């Protein structure tokens, strides 16, 4: 996802998205450990999406003060 897509979300939607991305990352890591994961770049994509979402959350907390 793009950063602007995260910025368009409300705080509740953003929190839910981070939770779902973390679950997806857990499942991908488990598949990678077992050897079922074909495309390793999916792990990188999910990690970057989590970082983007957390960056937007941090911007909002600093901007609110």
Helices and strands as residue ranges (DSSP letters): H 3-7, H 11-34, H 41-64
